[in-house]
Every structure is written in structure tokens, then in C-alpha cells.
Amino acid sequence: MIPARYSATRFPGKLMQDLGGKTVIRRTYEATFNSNLFDAVYVVTDSKIIYNEITSNGGIAIMSKKEHSCGSDRIAEAIEDMDVDIVVNVQGDEPFTEKESLQSLLNVFYQEDSNRIDLASLMTPMNDWNDIMNPNSVKVITDEHNYALYFSRAPIPYPRDTEVNNIYFKHKGVYAFKKQALIDFYNLPMRSLEASEKIECIRYLEYGKNIKMVETHHEGVEIDTPEDLERAKKLINKEIPVNNTITENNQKKIDTVYKNFPMVPKVVFGSNSFDQIDTIILPERNGVAPFIYLIDSVFENNKSFIEDRIPLSGTDKIIYISTAEEPKTSQVDDIVTHIKQNYQYVPSGIIGIGGGSILDLSKAVAIMLTNPGSAADYQGWDLVKNKAVYHVGIPTISGTGAEVSRTTVLMGPERKLGINSDFTPFDQVILDPNLIKDVPKDQWFYTGMDCYIHCIESLDGTYLNAFSQSYGEKALDLCKEIFLENNLSREASDGKLMMASWHGGMSIAYSQVGVAHAMSYGLAYVLGTKHGIGNCIVFDKLGKYYPEGVAIFKKMKEFHNINLPKGVCANVTEEQLDTMTNVALSLEPLWENALGADWKSEINADMLKELYRSL
């Protein structure tokens, strides 16, 4: 039985709203009917409009004889003279009702305690604190045998002690009654608790009835508000193929469509700005949902530098991560699994504190907390479909541009490649030059050169445009000032390097990198060479492709007395060389930026192998 009232208080006429070419009430009826679990399916309504909608599309509807205050009353009137054992109440605003949950609900009447059960209903775990606080979401608490203790629009239990990791359950508006329990309900007057909460199943509890709750993990969308309807439309659109045929009238010229890239919306810069983190993230805290801090393990034994300055609250957690190796998709998956296993709620946010590896891991974890599958599934361009959780980047070394880029570069099972998407950029970045003051000289140089190489590859590339050029030129000037001149204090140099990294990252946001990055990806995949030093090793040999840029690089290297490793590929096998080459050549946008649309005539596997052998 599907009770259907036209004049809903929060969203009048919601059941007649269009949802993917059919009304909400029709979708609910068809989903229930198609479960094949029932001898008969009816819509019970007070509305001629809804009655006609169902009957004109082959369904069965019953017009209520009386006015009713709730759906159960409406159903009780309809079934009073029917010969039935079990009556299931499916709410009319549940178009995603599915068979498995309904079957689980009916099964309780065949269990050992079935004689004790007056009715059964569904509940689903909640992990979004905004949903928990939403009065439109009815919460339920149960005893150890899953019998309902109380229902409320308020969060129950109230999280007075934030250290207690309570599980919240959302009540789904689907009930299964023994017929007599439903008739009894119809004849019992409403009492104060039901009247206060406007939750009809409270009446059963007030009169001592037993409600068995059945846990389901089917989400769906209940249509309570116009916003819910929009969410439901998005779900429907995933299920129904969309006709993407381009007609003569709507055809567009692809070459006139420009990419609409997102940028980091909020950034703070300044010495000791890290100490503002508490006030910066506070508005993003969702109730008891924690903030998870991913921090480079080099700071684990220097707690006063980072950890002691972090305003931990409730179940907030610090996870120290080694960056001895390049970040991997499997590492992302492990961190996400750990968080999901240890926390009931989706975190309020992920905060990455470290160099490029930590920043990339943090962006990837934030993405994978809201997207199914493995991080490896999203390596590539624009494969991420769901918005990431709130994420903050706080660099402790500068040059990679990871703090501003729309990618997160990871070592996958088949190649090294970024998760390049509109949901990747940080929501907030904190640039504190004091955090990079103690970086070892070699690491400072290698990471700074990553920025310099970004600039050269962007400015010399075929993808160059005024947007990329303006950022790239500024970053290049800063790099020359930092690495070729000796008139800056360390404090001034650190501040300028942070801005060079930012501008270098922005330069490639609307452009691309080139040969050095493609080859260093292959090097990293096979030999595990870290990104910064790998770029330097490769770029040092690319005078043919970037003659002026490499000449200046060699001056910087000499100025700072940097000795690059030699013979890196001296002992690689032919199979390893093939893998390096395949990884590098698979990054087609990088080669097209470096050599043009006809790049395959300029470079091939044999030529690339010779370059690798020279490293």
C-alpha cells in the first residue's frame, strides 16, 4: 500500500513532479510492483490527480473516504475489509524503493521472535553530520535486538561526549504491519510525542507496540524538498541513457570551447599564518565528524614544529606518513579504508601538511572518501564524478606547485599518472614561509627546480597562451632571482620560492608540462626515483629540446654546488627500459605540448631509450 497525499506541507505537489520522464508517484508504484514480492500493490490517495495518474498508467488506486492525519491511517481504512496477513506501507516519495530491502523487511515475520513483532521498518546508517542534524531526516535508536526505542528529528543519541563513536541510523519510511496492529493503530488516538515530532510510528511506541528495525544500506533519495528532487534527478540520469545526438541545429564547433578550470578559492600567505588554522577550518567542522591530518613523518620527532600547534578536537586524528617513496594509488586506498573503518562519519576535512607527496596524497584521499572503487580507477583526466570532502593544503617545502594544481600525481599499478579533475584542487591553502625554513639544501634545490622546469616546459610549449605565459614568466623571474643571485635573506628567499611555486603551478593549470616530466614519470615508475631529483636528472640531458633553459639550469646547479647522480640507468634491463619508455610515451598531452601535434614524428621508443641510457 502506497499512501499518497497531494498537498504535502514541505513540498506541495511533490508526488506529481517529473523525475526522468515519469512522476515521482508513478516511479514509486512501478518500483514496488516490479519487486514481485506482493499479491497486490495499491496507491491510496485523497487526490483525483494522483488517482488518475496511477490508473491511467495501468496501476490500481483507491480513493480515501475520510481525511487522515498520516499515511498509516489512510492505509488502515483501505485494508479494513481486505483478507490480508501482512501489509507493507511504502511511502509515495520513495521512488528508489528496491526489492532487497523489502524482502529483508518481510523476512522478519518468519524469524524466531516473529510472535513478538507488531510491525517492522527499515533504517540505514548515517555518516554525514549535516544529514544527522537535518530535521527532515528522522533518526531511530534501538535496543540490542534491533527493536526501536525512539524516533526523533533531533540527533539521537545527543553527542555530548564527542569521544564516543556512536552510530546514527536514519529511519526509512517503509513499514510492514500485521493487519491487526495496523487496525489497532487506526483506532488509537494520537498522543503528545507523536504530535510534537510529527512521526507516526511514535504512536506505536507510546502504546507499547514492538517495532523491529531492519538495517539496509540502500540509500536512494526521499523526496521531501525541491533540493531532494534535484538529487533524485541526478541519480535517475545515471540510470537512464541520455540521447547525446548532436543535431544540425545544436552542433557546436569544438575548437571554440575553452576549458573552465577551477582554482583554489581561498589562500592565506604570511609568516606564522599556520597558527590561524583553527579559525580557518572551524566553519567547516560538521558536528562530531573529525578533521584528519596527513603529515609528513619527518615531523613526527619534532612535535613542537607542527603537531603541538594543531588544534585537535573530539575525534580529530593525526596520521604520519612516510614519503620515502613516491605516493601510490594503493597507499591512498589503504588510508581511505583506515578512515572508513575507524570513523562512522565522513570527515569534516582532510588537511595535508608536507611536501608535494603529502599534498598529492591528501587531495587523492579527499576524492576517494566520496567516490567508489580504487584511486587507480581515476588516474587520467576528468574521471572523478563526486565532489571531494573539504581539503586543505599546507606546504612545508616549495616548488612542486601541488598546492595549486588540479592534479594529484600517483604511482598506479600500470603507470605514474595524476587524478586530474575539477574536484582535485584544495579548498584552502595556507602558505607560511616559516614552515620551509629548515629544508635540507639538496631537497630545497631539487624541489625548487621542479618549479623552474614547470616554467620552461610551459613557456616553450605549443599550449602556451597569455594566461599561462603571465604566470610562467613571473615564476621564472622569481626562480632566477632565488637560484642565481646571492642578495636575498633566507626569509625573503623562502617567501619568494613559495610564490614561484604558486605561479609555476598556475602556469601549467591552463597549459602543460613537457619532456622532462614525461621521462621522469617513467623513471619513477621503474626505479622509484623521487620526482624532484628525477626531473633534475632528466632535464640536465635535454639541451636538444630546451637549450636556453638547460643552460641556465646548469648555471644554477654550479652556483649551488649540486652534484646530480650519474649512471642512474646503467644497470636497467631491456624490459625495464621498455616499461620506462611506454610510461613516458603514454603521456600524450605532454609530448604534444613539447613537440606539437605531429610529435610522433619527432620522438619514438628507440630515441627515448637512448635518452634514458644517457642518464
C-alpha positions as CSV (number, residue, x, y, z in Angstrom):
1,M,0.0,0.0,0.0
2,I,1.4,3.4,-1.1
3,P,-0.2,6.3,0.8
4,A,-0.1,9.4,-1.4
5,R,-1.3,12.9,-0.3
6,Y,-1.1,15.7,-2.9
7,S,-0.8,18.6,-0.5
8,A,2.4,17.8,1.3
9,T,3.4,20.5,3.8
10,R,7.1,20.9,2.9
11,F,6.8,20.4,-0.9
12,P,3.2,20.6,-2.2
13,G,2.5,18.5,-5.3
14,K,5.9,16.7,-4.9
15,L,4.4,13.3,-6.0
16,M,3.4,14.7,-9.3
17,Q,6.8,16.3,-10.1
18,D,8.6,15.0,-13.1
19,L,11.5,12.6,-12.4
20,G,13.2,11.4,-15.6
21,G,10.0,11.5,-17.7
22,K,7.7,9.9,-15.1
23,T,6.1,11.4,-12.0
24,V,7.5,10.6,-8.6
25,I,4.4,8.6,-7.5
26,R,4.4,6.5,-10.7
27,R,8.1,5.7,-10.2
28,T,7.4,4.6,-6.6
29,Y,4.4,2.4,-7.7
30,E,6.4,0.8,-10.5
31,A,9.4,0.1,-8.3
32,T,7.2,-1.6,-5.7
33,F,5.2,-3.5,-8.3
34,N,8.3,-4.7,-10.1
35,S,9.7,-6.2,-6.9
36,N,7.3,-9.1,-7.5
37,L,7.0,-9.6,-3.7
38,F,3.3,-8.8,-3.3
39,D,0.0,-10.2,-4.2
40,A,-1.3,-6.7,-5.0
41,V,0.0,-3.2,-5.0
42,Y,-2.3,-0.1,-4.4
43,V,-1.9,3.6,-4.2
44,V,-4.2,5.1,-1.5
45,T,-4.8,8.8,-2.1
46,D,-7.0,11.8,-1.3
47,S,-6.3,13.3,-4.7
48,K,-8.1,12.8,-8.0
49,I,-4.9,14.0,-9.8
50,I,-2.8,11.2,-8.2
51,Y,-5.6,8.6,-8.7
52,N,-5.9,9.4,-12.4
53,E,-2.1,9.3,-12.8
54,I,-1.9,5.8,-11.5
55,T,-5.0,4.3,-13.1
56,S,-4.2,5.9,-16.5
57,N,-0.9,4.2,-16.5
58,G,-2.2,0.7,-15.7
59,G,-2.0,0.8,-11.9
60,I,-4.5,0.3,-9.2
61,A,-5.6,3.2,-6.9
62,I,-8.1,3.7,-4.0
63,M,-9.7,6.9,-3.1
64,S,-9.7,7.6,0.7
65,K,-13.2,8.1,2.2
66,K,-12.0,10.3,5.0
67,E,-9.4,12.9,5.9
68,H,-6.4,11.4,7.6
69,S,-3.5,12.8,9.6
70,C,-1.0,10.2,8.4
71,G,-0.3,7.5,5.8
72,S,-0.9,4.6,8.2
73,D,-4.5,5.8,9.0
74,R,-5.1,6.1,5.3
75,I,-4.0,2.5,4.7
76,A,-5.9,1.2,7.7
77,E,-9.1,2.5,6.2
78,A,-8.4,0.9,2.9
79,I,-7.5,-2.6,4.1
80,E,-10.1,-2.9,6.9
81,D,-12.3,-5.3,4.8
82,M,-9.4,-7.0,2.9
83,D,-8.3,-10.6,3.6
84,V,-4.6,-10.0,4.2
85,D,-1.9,-11.1,6.6
86,I,0.9,-8.6,6.1
87,V,0.5,-5.0,4.8
88,V,3.6,-3.1,3.7
89,N,3.5,0.7,3.7
90,V,5.8,2.2,1.1
91,Q,5.9,6.0,1.2
92,G,4.9,7.7,-2.1
93,D,8.0,9.8,-2.1
94,E,10.4,6.8,-2.2
95,P,10.9,6.3,-6.0
96,F,14.1,4.3,-5.4
97,T,12.4,1.6,-3.4
98,E,14.2,-1.7,-4.2
99,K,13.5,-5.4,-3.8
100,E,16.3,-6.4,-1.4
101,S,15.2,-4.1,1.3
102,L,11.6,-5.0,1.0
103,Q,12.5,-8.7,1.1
104,S,14.5,-8.2,4.3
105,L,11.6,-6.4,5.9
106,L,9.2,-9.3,5.1
107,N,11.7,-11.9,6.4
108,V,11.4,-10.7,10.0
109,F,7.9,-12.2,10.2
110,Y,9.4,-15.7,9.7
111,Q,12.1,-15.4,12.4
112,E,12.1,-16.9,15.9
113,D,10.8,-13.7,17.6
114,S,8.1,-13.1,15.0
115,N,5.3,-13.5,17.5
116,R,6.7,-10.5,19.4
117,I,6.7,-8.2,16.3
118,D,3.8,-5.9,15.7
119,L,5.4,-4.1,12.8
120,A,8.8,-3.8,11.1
121,S,10.6,-0.9,9.4
122,L,13.9,0.0,7.7
123,M,16.9,2.0,8.9
124,T,20.1,2.9,7.2
125,P,23.5,4.1,8.8
126,M,24.2,7.8,8.6
127,N,27.7,9.2,8.1
128,D,27.0,12.8,7.0
129,W,26.7,15.1,10.0
130,N,24.7,17.6,8.1
131,D,22.1,14.9,7.4
132,I,22.2,13.9,11.1
133,M,21.3,17.4,12.1
134,N,18.7,17.8,9.4
135,P,15.1,17.7,11.0
136,N,13.8,16.3,7.7
137,S,15.8,13.1,8.4
138,V,14.1,11.0,11.1
139,K,16.6,9.2,13.4
140,V,16.0,6.0,15.3
141,I,17.7,4.3,18.2
142,T,17.3,0.6,19.0
143,D,18.0,-2.0,21.7
144,E,20.4,-4.8,21.3
145,H,17.9,-6.9,19.4
146,N,17.1,-4.0,17.0
147,Y,13.7,-3.1,18.5
148,A,13.0,0.6,18.2
149,L,13.4,2.6,21.4
150,Y,12.6,6.0,20.0
151,F,12.3,8.1,16.8
152,S,13.2,11.8,16.5
153,R,14.0,14.6,14.2
154,A,16.8,15.6,16.6
155,P,20.1,13.8,16.6
156,I,19.7,10.8,18.9
157,P,21.7,10.0,20.9
158,Y,22.9,13.5,21.5
159,P,26.7,13.6,21.2
160,R,27.6,15.2,24.5
161,D,30.8,13.1,24.7
162,T,32.5,13.5,21.3
163,E,34.9,10.7,22.1
164,V,32.1,8.2,21.9
165,N,31.8,6.9,18.3
166,N,28.0,6.5,18.1
167,I,26.4,5.0,15.1
168,Y,23.3,7.1,13.9
169,F,20.5,5.5,11.9
170,K,18.1,7.1,9.6
171,H,14.5,5.8,9.6
172,K,13.3,4.9,6.1
173,G,9.6,5.4,5.6
174,V,8.8,1.8,4.8
175,Y,6.8,-0.4,7.2
176,A,5.4,-3.9,7.3
177,F,2.5,-4.5,9.6
178,K,0.5,-7.4,10.8
179,K,-3.0,-6.4,9.8
180,Q,-4.4,-6.3,13.4
181,A,-1.5,-4.0,14.5
182,L,-2.5,-1.6,11.7
183,I,-6.2,-1.7,12.6
184,D,-5.3,-1.1,16.3
185,F,-3.2,1.9,15.2
186,Y,-6.1,3.4,13.3
187,N,-8.3,3.2,16.4
188,L,-5.8,4.7,18.8
189,P,-5.8,8.5,19.3
190,M,-2.6,10.5,18.7
191,R,-0.6,11.3,21.8
192,S,1.7,14.2,22.6
193,L,5.1,12.7,21.5
194,E,3.7,11.9,18.0
195,A,2.1,15.3,17.8
196,S,5.3,17.0,18.8
197,E,7.7,15.2,16.4
198,K,5.1,14.5,13.6
199,I,6.4,11.0,13.3
200,E,3.6,8.5,13.1
201,C,5.5,5.4,14.3
202,I,6.0,7.0,17.7
203,R,2.3,6.3,18.3
204,Y,3.1,2.5,18.3
205,L,5.8,3.0,20.9
206,E,3.5,5.2,23.1
207,Y,1.0,2.3,23.2
208,G,3.6,-0.4,23.9
209,K,3.8,-1.9,20.4
210,N,7.1,-3.6,19.3
211,I,8.8,-2.3,16.2
212,K,11.5,-4.4,14.7
213,M,14.1,-2.4,12.8
214,V,15.9,-3.9,9.8
215,E,19.2,-2.4,8.7
216,T,19.7,-1.7,5.0
217,H,22.5,0.1,3.1
218,H,20.3,1.1,0.2
219,E,20.4,4.9,0.1
220,G,18.1,6.2,-2.6
221,V,16.5,9.7,-2.1
222,E,13.3,10.6,-0.3
223,I,11.6,13.5,-2.0
224,D,10.9,15.9,0.9
225,T,12.2,19.1,-0.6
226,P,12.9,20.6,-4.1
227,E,16.6,20.0,-3.3
228,D,15.8,16.3,-2.8
229,L,14.1,16.2,-6.2
230,E,17.3,17.6,-7.9
231,R,19.4,15.0,-6.2
232,A,16.9,12.3,-7.4
233,K,17.1,13.6,-11.0
234,K,20.9,13.2,-10.9
235,L,20.5,9.6,-9.8
236,I,17.9,8.9,-12.5
237,N,20.2,10.5,-15.1
238,K,22.9,7.9,-14.2
239,E,20.4,5.1,-14.7
240,I,18.8,6.3,-17.9
241,P,21.0,6.7,-21.0
242,V,20.8,10.2,-22.3
243,N,20.4,10.8,-26.0
244,N,23.5,12.8,-26.8
245,T,22.9,13.0,-30.6
246,I,24.1,16.4,-31.9
247,T,21.6,17.7,-34.4
248,E,22.4,20.2,-37.1
249,N,20.8,23.0,-35.0
250,N,22.7,22.4,-31.8
251,Q,26.1,21.4,-33.2
252,K,29.0,23.4,-31.8
253,K,32.5,24.0,-33.0
254,I,34.7,22.1,-30.6
255,D,37.7,24.4,-31.2
256,T,35.8,27.4,-29.7
257,V,35.1,25.6,-26.4
258,Y,37.6,26.7,-23.7
259,K,38.2,24.8,-20.5
260,N,36.5,26.2,-17.4
261,F,39.1,25.3,-14.8
262,P,38.5,25.7,-11.0
263,M,41.2,27.4,-8.9
264,V,41.9,27.3,-5.2
265,P,39.2,29.5,-3.7
266,K,40.9,30.6,-0.5
267,V,44.6,31.2,0.3
268,V,46.4,32.9,3.2
269,F,50.1,33.9,3.0
270,G,52.5,35.1,5.7
271,S,55.0,34.2,8.3
272,N,53.3,32.1,11.1
273,S,50.0,32.1,9.2
274,F,49.9,28.4,10.1
275,D,48.8,29.4,13.5
276,Q,45.5,30.7,12.1
277,I,44.5,27.1,11.1
278,D,42.0,26.8,14.0
279,T,39.9,29.8,12.9
280,I,40.3,28.9,9.2
281,I,38.8,25.4,9.4
282,L,36.3,26.0,12.2
283,P,33.4,26.9,9.9
284,E,33.9,23.7,8.0
285,R,33.6,21.4,11.0
286,N,30.5,19.2,10.7
287,G,29.4,18.4,14.3
288,V,31.4,15.5,15.6
289,A,32.9,14.5,12.2
290,P,36.7,14.7,12.6
291,F,39.4,16.5,10.8
292,I,42.1,14.1,9.6
293,Y,45.6,15.5,9.4
294,L,48.0,13.8,7.0
295,I,51.5,14.9,8.0
296,D,55.0,14.1,6.6
297,S,56.7,11.7,9.1
298,V,59.8,13.8,9.1
299,F,58.0,16.0,11.6
300,E,57.0,13.1,13.9
301,N,60.0,13.7,16.2
302,N,59.7,17.5,16.1
303,K,56.2,17.8,17.6
304,S,56.7,21.5,18.6
305,F,57.2,22.5,14.9
306,I,53.8,21.1,13.7
307,E,51.8,18.8,15.9
308,D,51.7,20.9,19.1
309,R,50.3,23.8,17.1
310,I,47.4,21.8,15.7
311,P,44.0,22.5,17.5
312,L,42.8,18.8,17.8
313,S,39.2,18.5,18.9
314,G,37.0,15.5,19.6
315,T,38.0,12.6,17.4
316,D,40.4,14.6,15.2
317,K,43.4,12.4,14.2
318,I,46.9,12.9,13.0
319,I,48.3,10.3,10.6
320,Y,52.1,10.5,10.0
321,I,53.1,9.3,6.5
322,S,56.5,8.4,5.2
323,T,57.5,10.0,1.9
324,A,60.5,7.8,1.3
325,E,58.8,6.5,-1.8
326,E,56.5,8.2,-4.4
327,P,52.8,8.3,-3.4
328,K,50.9,5.3,-4.7
329,T,47.2,4.6,-5.5
330,S,47.4,1.6,-3.2
331,Q,48.6,3.9,-0.4
332,V,45.6,6.2,-1.0
333,D,43.2,3.2,-0.8
334,D,44.8,2.0,2.5
335,I,44.4,5.4,4.1
336,V,40.8,5.7,2.9
337,T,40.0,2.2,4.2
338,H,41.6,3.0,7.6
339,I,39.5,6.2,7.9
340,K,36.2,4.4,6.9
341,Q,36.9,1.5,9.3
342,N,37.6,3.8,12.3
343,Y,35.1,6.6,11.8
344,Q,31.3,6.4,11.5
345,Y,31.1,9.8,9.7
346,V,32.7,11.2,6.6
347,P,35.5,13.5,7.9
348,S,34.9,17.2,8.1
349,G,38.0,17.6,6.1
350,I,41.4,16.3,5.1
351,I,44.4,18.5,5.9
352,G,47.7,17.8,4.2
353,I,50.9,19.1,5.8
354,G,54.1,18.4,3.9
355,G,55.7,18.5,0.5
356,G,54.3,17.5,-2.9
357,S,53.9,13.8,-2.0
358,I,51.8,14.6,1.1
359,L,49.7,17.3,-0.7
360,D,49.0,14.8,-3.6
361,L,48.0,12.1,-1.1
362,S,45.7,14.5,0.7
363,K,43.9,15.5,-2.4
364,A,43.5,11.9,-3.5
365,V,42.2,10.8,-0.1
366,A,39.7,13.6,-0.1
367,I,38.5,12.5,-3.5
368,M,38.3,8.8,-2.7
369,L,36.2,9.4,0.5
370,T,33.3,10.3,-1.7
371,N,34.0,8.2,-4.8
372,P,33.7,4.4,-5.1
373,G,36.4,2.0,-6.1
374,S,40.2,2.4,-6.1
375,A,42.3,5.6,-6.7
376,A,43.7,3.8,-9.7
377,D,40.3,4.0,-11.4
378,Y,40.5,7.8,-11.5
379,Q,44.0,8.2,-12.9
380,G,43.6,10.3,-16.0
381,W,41.6,13.4,-17.0
382,D,38.1,14.3,-15.6
383,L,37.1,10.8,-14.4
384,V,36.0,11.9,-10.9
385,K,32.2,12.3,-10.6
386,N,31.6,13.3,-6.9
387,K,32.8,16.3,-5.1
388,A,35.7,15.6,-2.7
389,V,35.4,16.3,1.0
390,Y,36.8,19.7,2.2
391,H,40.6,19.6,1.9
392,V,43.4,22.0,3.0
393,G,47.0,22.1,1.7
394,I,49.8,23.4,3.8
395,P,53.2,23.0,2.1
396,T,56.4,22.6,4.1
397,I,58.6,22.6,1.0
398,S,58.0,24.7,-2.1
399,G,58.4,24.1,-5.8
400,T,56.1,21.3,-6.9
401,G,53.0,23.5,-7.4
402,A,51.0,20.7,-5.9
403,E,49.3,23.3,-3.6
404,V,47.6,24.9,-6.5
405,S,47.3,22.3,-9.2
406,R,44.2,20.4,-10.4
407,T,46.0,17.1,-10.4
408,T,47.4,14.6,-7.8
409,V,50.2,12.5,-9.2
410,L,50.3,8.9,-8.1
411,M,52.1,5.7,-8.9
412,G,49.5,3.3,-10.1
413,P,49.5,-0.4,-10.9
414,E,50.3,0.3,-14.6
415,R,51.8,3.8,-14.7
416,K,52.5,7.1,-12.9
417,L,49.7,9.5,-13.6
418,G,47.6,12.2,-12.0
419,I,44.0,12.3,-10.9
420,N,43.3,15.4,-13.0
421,S,39.8,16.7,-12.2
422,D,37.8,19.8,-11.2
423,F,37.4,18.3,-7.7
424,T,41.1,17.9,-7.1
425,P,42.2,21.5,-6.2
426,F,42.4,22.3,-2.5
427,D,39.5,24.3,-0.9
428,Q,42.0,26.2,1.2
429,V,45.8,26.7,1.1
430,I,48.0,28.1,3.9
431,L,51.3,29.5,2.7
432,D,53.6,30.0,5.7
433,P,57.3,30.7,4.7
434,N,58.4,29.7,8.2
435,L,57.4,26.1,7.5
436,I,60.0,25.7,4.8
437,K,63.0,27.3,6.6
438,D,64.7,24.1,7.6
439,V,64.5,22.2,4.4
440,P,67.9,20.5,3.6
441,K,69.8,22.2,0.8
442,D,69.7,19.4,-1.8
443,Q,66.0,18.9,-1.3
444,W,65.4,22.7,-1.4
445,F,67.2,22.8,-4.8
446,Y,65.6,19.7,-6.4
447,T,62.1,20.9,-5.4
448,G,62.8,24.4,-6.5
449,M,64.0,23.2,-9.8
450,D,60.6,21.4,-10.3
451,C,59.1,24.8,-10.3
452,Y,61.8,26.1,-12.7
453,I,61.2,23.2,-15.1
454,H,57.5,23.8,-15.0
455,C,58.1,27.3,-16.2
456,I,60.5,26.3,-19.1
457,E,58.2,23.5,-20.3
458,S,55.1,25.7,-20.2
459,L,56.7,28.8,-21.8
460,D,58.4,26.7,-24.5
461,G,55.3,24.6,-25.2
462,T,52.8,24.7,-28.0
463,Y,49.9,25.0,-25.5
464,L,51.2,28.4,-24.4
465,N,48.7,31.2,-24.0
466,A,48.6,34.6,-22.4
467,F,47.1,33.1,-19.2
468,S,49.9,30.6,-18.8
469,Q,52.6,33.0,-20.0
470,S,51.8,35.6,-17.4
471,Y,52.2,33.2,-14.5
472,G,55.1,31.3,-16.1
473,E,57.1,34.4,-16.7
474,K,56.7,35.7,-13.2
475,A,57.6,32.3,-11.7
476,L,60.7,32.1,-14.0
477,D,61.9,35.6,-12.9
478,L,61.5,34.6,-9.2
479,C,63.4,31.3,-9.8
480,K,66.3,33.2,-11.4
481,E,66.4,35.7,-8.5
482,I,66.3,32.9,-5.9
483,F,68.8,30.5,-7.6
484,L,71.2,32.7,-9.5
485,E,71.6,35.7,-7.2
486,N,73.1,36.0,-3.7
487,N,71.4,39.1,-2.3
488,L,68.3,37.6,-0.6
489,S,68.0,36.7,3.1
490,R,66.8,33.1,3.7
491,E,63.4,34.5,4.9
492,A,63.0,36.6,1.8
493,S,64.1,33.7,-0.4
494,D,61.6,31.3,1.2
495,G,58.7,33.7,0.7
496,K,59.6,34.2,-3.0
497,L,60.1,30.5,-3.5
498,M,56.6,29.9,-2.2
499,M,55.2,32.4,-4.7
500,A,57.3,31.0,-7.5
501,S,55.8,27.5,-6.8
502,W,52.3,29.0,-6.8
503,H,52.8,30.9,-10.1
504,G,54.5,27.9,-11.7
505,G,51.6,25.7,-10.7
506,M,49.2,28.2,-12.1
507,S,51.2,28.4,-15.3
508,I,50.6,24.7,-16.1
509,A,47.0,24.8,-14.9
510,Y,46.0,26.1,-18.3
511,S,48.9,24.6,-20.2
512,Q,51.0,21.5,-19.8
513,V,54.5,20.3,-18.8
514,G,56.8,18.5,-21.3
515,V,59.6,16.1,-22.0
516,A,61.3,16.2,-18.6
517,H,58.1,15.3,-16.7
518,A,57.2,12.6,-19.2
519,M,60.6,11.0,-18.8
520,S,60.8,11.4,-15.0
521,Y,57.4,9.7,-14.7
522,G,58.9,6.6,-16.4
523,L,62.0,6.8,-14.2
524,A,59.9,7.0,-11.1
525,Y,57.6,4.1,-12.1
526,V,60.5,1.7,-12.7
527,L,63.2,2.9,-10.3
528,G,61.2,4.7,-7.7
529,T,63.2,7.9,-8.3
530,K,61.7,10.8,-6.4
531,H,60.0,13.4,-8.5
532,G,62.2,16.5,-7.8
533,I,65.6,14.8,-8.3
534,G,64.2,12.8,-11.2
535,N,63.2,15.9,-13.0
536,C,66.7,17.4,-12.5
537,I,68.5,14.2,-13.7
538,V,66.4,14.2,-16.9
539,F,66.3,17.9,-17.6
540,D,70.1,18.1,-17.4
541,K,70.2,16.0,-20.6
542,L,67.5,17.8,-22.6
543,G,69.6,20.6,-24.2
544,K,68.3,19.5,-27.6
545,Y,64.7,20.3,-26.6
546,Y,65.2,23.2,-24.2
547,P,68.7,24.7,-25.0
548,E,68.4,28.0,-23.2
549,G,66.5,26.6,-20.2
550,V,69.1,23.8,-19.7
551,A,72.0,26.2,-19.9
552,I,70.5,28.3,-17.1
553,F,69.8,25.2,-15.1
554,K,73.4,24.1,-15.3
555,K,74.5,27.6,-14.0
556,M,72.1,27.2,-11.1
557,K,73.4,23.7,-10.4
558,E,77.0,25.1,-10.4
559,F,76.1,28.1,-8.3
560,H,74.7,25.9,-5.5
561,N,77.4,23.2,-5.9
562,I,74.8,20.5,-6.7
563,N,76.1,17.1,-7.9
564,L,73.5,15.1,-9.6
565,P,73.6,11.3,-9.5
566,K,75.1,9.7,-12.6
567,G,74.7,6.3,-14.2
568,V,71.1,6.1,-13.0
569,C,70.1,3.8,-15.8
570,A,73.4,2.0,-16.2
571,N,72.1,-1.3,-14.9
572,V,68.5,-1.3,-16.1
573,T,67.3,-4.3,-18.1
574,E,65.8,-4.1,-21.5
575,E,62.4,-5.0,-20.0
576,Q,62.7,-2.1,-17.6
577,L,63.7,0.2,-20.3
578,D,60.7,-0.8,-22.3
579,T,58.5,-0.1,-19.3
580,M,60.0,3.4,-18.8
581,T,59.6,4.2,-22.4
582,N,56.0,3.0,-22.5
583,V,55.0,5.0,-19.4
584,A,56.6,8.2,-20.8
585,L,55.1,7.9,-24.3
586,S,51.6,7.2,-22.9
587,L,51.5,10.8,-21.6
588,E,50.5,12.2,-25.0
589,P,49.4,15.7,-23.9
590,L,52.9,16.3,-22.5
591,W,54.6,15.4,-25.8
592,E,52.1,17.4,-27.9
593,N,52.8,20.4,-25.7
594,A,56.6,19.9,-26.1
595,L,56.8,19.0,-29.8
596,G,53.5,19.8,-31.4
597,A,50.6,17.9,-32.9
598,D,53.0,15.9,-35.1
599,W,55.1,14.9,-32.1
600,K,55.2,11.2,-33.0
601,S,57.4,12.0,-36.0
602,E,59.9,13.8,-33.6
603,I,60.3,11.1,-31.0
604,N,60.0,7.3,-30.9
605,A,60.7,4.5,-28.5
606,D,64.3,3.9,-29.7
607,M,65.2,7.6,-29.4
608,L,63.7,7.7,-25.9
609,K,65.7,4.7,-24.8
610,E,68.9,6.4,-25.9
611,L,68.0,9.4,-23.7
612,Y,67.3,7.1,-20.7
613,R,70.6,5.3,-21.2
614,S,72.4,8.6,-21.0
615,L,71.1,9.5,-17.6
